[in-house]
Amino acid sequence: MSIDSPKIGDQLPGRDIACDAVQLFQYNAALWNAHRIHFDFPYATEAEGYPGLVIAGPLMGDWLSQCVIEWLSDHGRLASIEYSNRQAAYVGEVLHVGGTVTAVDPQARTVSLELFVRNEAGETITPGAAVVELVAD
Amino acid sequence: MSSLLTPELLAHIGRQAPPHRELVTRRDIRKYAIATGQRLRKYLDGDEAPPMFHVALFWPVVERDQIAPDGVAIDSFLPEFPLKRAMAGGLKIEYSRTVAPGDWLTATRTLTDIYEKQGRSGPLIFYEVVMRVTNDAGEDMLTETTTRILR
């Protein structure tokens, strides 16, 4: 698709992400987040009952933002993004991040996007939305 | 349905935390960019901060006695809620300016809402915090609205 003339229904290039324990550790270290469900496997599984190390919610939100800005490149700017973490994901899963154009406003030069992180079962675990403003030609 | 939310708890709506000022460094941007799997050079090199870098920049840094047994920093800004287990909620971020190394940014957080919903396995408490981030010139950089769920 061409970012120059986005149309409703256009798909953003998707990306598969398999977050491993090293990436999850580095992410929470960058935040200074010591929540044990992200690095302490016995605690996450035995004390909290999760099947594995829990992928941090805002990390999945960041992947949604990457999906948008890689598609947008230097054709505009991210005006807003939102998401909600509906379902957890765990180290070892292959997650798919993508999006779709849902509205185009040629006057305001804005494009609205629906975004998602899906798990291997095809469930949308982190739905989101974004608005981008395209730069004038 | 009896409510978990007492008038005393709801009186915290509108409470504002003291402003928090932090310096953006290239090293911190690079760490964040690598950890999140960014692929654009400007982020990996730390020339510009990725859109959600502020999440890391303003994550609470607290002393050890302020860390709960589950490893979560105790947020003294928030009231004590009758439900304790935090589930990740959602974010909405509106952007005004991009963040770059050398920027001094100030975040001001306001507790804007507390409400209750009935979940599949019991009551849930939602709370909403708005964080406004400005630069030293007083210009808006971004505004983030966080909704957290407790069960």
Interface residues (C-beta under 8 A of the other chain):
Chain A: I17 Q23 Q26 Y27 A29 A30 L31 W32 N33 A34 H35 R36 I37 D40 Y43 A47 E48 A56 G57 P58 L59 G61 D62 W63 S65 Q66 I69 E70 R77 L78 A79 S80 I81 E82 Y83 S84 N85 A88
Chain B: D28 K31 Y32 I34 A35 T36 G37 Q38 R39 L40 P50 P51 M52 V55 A56 W59 P60 V61 I67 D70 G71 V72 A73 M87 A88 G89 G90 L91 K92 I93 E94 Y95 T98 T147
